[in-house]
Amino acid sequence: MSEKLPANAVLVESALRELGATGEIVVLPEKAPTAATAAAQVGCEVGAIANSLIFDADGEPLLVLTSGAHRVDVELIARTAGVQRVRRATPEFVRAATGQPIGGVAPVGHPAPVRTLVDNWLSKHEVVWAAGGHPLTVFPTTFDELVRITGGTPVDVE
């Protein structure tokens, strides 16, 4: 299957295997710029989409894996993360931190570990879908597996 995956997705697939994750990367028929379009393509509720949002937290990358049903309260996240300021990262900042493009940032497969917060709301879903390193790729996982493979901290994001 790896031969057909975009290069970034191959790296993510390798990271998933190394971490003992069970889901296989799926190539979507078209880009999914929103959680709603991703949910429609994989056949799940929008809340089961784990949006990967990279923030600039006092100059350091912070990955927030949030339910597609939520918007991130950046002030709450700043307090939770113990930083002064959290703001949406630029595409260049995201690429430097993750090696992946906005719209396809996976929870793993980055050049270096990225501090990660995982939305507690995702635990309400038996299967959660996360990006696979490219805007056309996703993979199924669980809340517990996301927390484990990212070393993430479960939090409320709104």
Legacy VTK file of the C-alpha trace (Angstrom):
# vtk DataFile Version 3.0
C-alpha trace
ASCII
DATASET POLYDATA
POINTS 158 float
0.000 0.000 0.000
2.862 2.416 0.787
3.832 2.721 -2.907
0.583 4.583 -3.614
0.825 6.945 -0.651
2.261 10.464 -0.862
5.787 10.676 0.621
4.659 12.355 3.865
1.986 9.711 4.365
4.614 6.973 3.961
6.592 8.599 6.799
3.464 8.785 8.955
2.590 5.163 8.153
6.075 4.125 9.260
5.728 6.124 12.494
2.322 4.540 13.163
3.789 1.036 12.772
6.761 1.868 15.032
4.339 3.141 17.674
2.144 0.057 17.451
-0.874 1.915 16.068
-3.463 -0.290 14.419
-5.072 1.914 11.743
-4.106 1.922 8.074
-3.766 5.138 6.116
-6.613 5.727 3.670
-6.326 7.946 0.597
-9.402 10.145 0.226
-10.975 10.712 -3.203
-10.650 14.494 -2.760
-9.161 17.004 -0.321
-11.145 17.560 2.857
-10.598 21.206 3.842
-13.079 20.957 6.731
-13.990 18.389 9.346
-17.438 18.150 7.737
-16.029 17.234 4.327
-13.649 14.701 5.901
-16.517 13.175 7.894
-18.638 12.879 4.770
-15.836 11.078 2.932
-15.110 8.534 5.677
-18.724 8.151 6.803
-18.565 9.347 10.402
-19.895 12.142 12.593
-18.017 15.436 12.336
-17.119 15.118 16.034
-15.101 11.956 15.271
-12.668 13.905 13.077
-9.490 14.790 14.981
-8.442 18.140 13.575
-4.676 18.613 13.900
-4.077 22.262 14.710
-0.560 23.568 15.202
-0.290 26.662 17.334
2.622 28.947 18.105
2.821 28.763 21.912
5.382 31.351 22.994
7.445 30.448 19.919
7.215 26.665 20.366
4.913 24.383 18.380
1.858 23.037 20.184
-0.337 20.435 18.483
-3.975 20.429 19.536
-5.947 17.406 18.335
-9.470 18.691 18.592
-12.838 17.213 17.716
-14.202 18.527 14.432
-17.241 19.601 16.459
-15.193 22.098 18.499
-13.398 25.378 18.115
-10.275 25.811 20.210
-10.393 28.470 22.945
-6.824 29.768 22.632
-6.932 31.511 26.012
-7.984 28.258 27.707
-5.272 26.361 25.825
-2.643 28.953 26.832
-3.612 28.549 30.502
-3.697 24.757 30.162
-0.295 24.689 28.452
1.190 27.183 30.914
2.248 29.671 28.237
1.670 33.392 27.824
0.343 33.383 24.275
-1.116 30.846 21.868
-1.812 31.855 18.290
-2.496 30.098 15.010
0.792 29.187 13.375
1.827 30.259 9.882
2.103 27.618 7.155
5.902 27.959 7.337
5.900 27.414 11.117
3.672 24.336 10.697
5.909 22.865 7.980
9.060 23.521 10.038
7.578 21.876 13.150
5.919 18.899 11.472
7.392 18.479 8.004
3.758 18.344 6.832
1.407 20.800 5.128
-1.561 22.503 6.761
-4.621 20.403 6.000
-2.738 17.162 6.364
-0.831 17.397 9.650
-0.751 13.989 11.285
-0.468 13.470 15.032
2.886 11.684 14.513
5.744 11.484 12.024
7.279 14.861 12.787
11.034 15.594 12.636
11.032 16.072 16.435
8.396 15.457 19.119
5.710 18.157 19.308
3.924 18.844 22.589
0.362 17.604 22.072
-3.005 18.218 23.710
-5.902 15.875 22.873
-9.515 17.041 23.101
-11.404 14.960 25.688
-14.479 15.119 23.431
-12.812 12.649 21.045
-13.195 9.970 23.748
-16.945 9.924 23.012
-16.253 8.207 19.684
-15.280 4.561 19.268
-13.329 5.402 16.092
-11.588 8.714 15.502
-10.135 9.785 12.143
-6.870 11.750 12.031
-4.855 13.228 9.164
-2.157 11.056 7.626
0.516 13.652 6.761
-1.018 14.836 3.470
-4.326 16.614 2.663
-5.643 13.462 0.955
-4.809 10.971 3.714
-6.431 9.953 7.005
-6.311 6.983 9.343
-8.672 5.489 11.912
-7.613 5.370 15.543
-9.072 5.715 19.036
-8.860 8.431 21.650
-6.700 6.222 23.894
-4.393 5.338 21.030
-4.033 9.014 20.040
-3.044 9.917 23.583
-0.586 7.012 23.703
1.122 7.482 20.332
1.483 11.253 20.744
2.373 11.270 24.437
-0.443 13.805 24.522
-2.346 15.263 27.438
-6.160 14.894 27.440
-7.752 18.337 27.918
-10.904 20.343 27.337
-10.375 22.736 24.415
-13.462 24.921 24.708
LINES 1 159
158 0 1 2 3 4 5 6 7 8 9 10 11 12 13 14 15 16 17 18 19 20 21 22 23 24 25 26 27 28 29 30 31 32 33 34 35 36 37 38 39 40 41 42 43 44 45 46 47 48 49 50 51 52 53 54 55 56 57 58 59 60 61 62 63 64 65 66 67 68 69 70 71 72 73 74 75 76 77 78 79 80 81 82 83 84 85 86 87 88 89 90 91 92 93 94 95 96 97 98 99 100 101 102 103 104 105 106 107 108 109 110 111 112 113 114 115 116 117 118 119 120 121 122 123 124 125 126 127 128 129 130 131 132 133 134 135 136 137 138 139 140 141 142 143 144 145 146 147 148 149 150 151 152 153 154 155 156 157
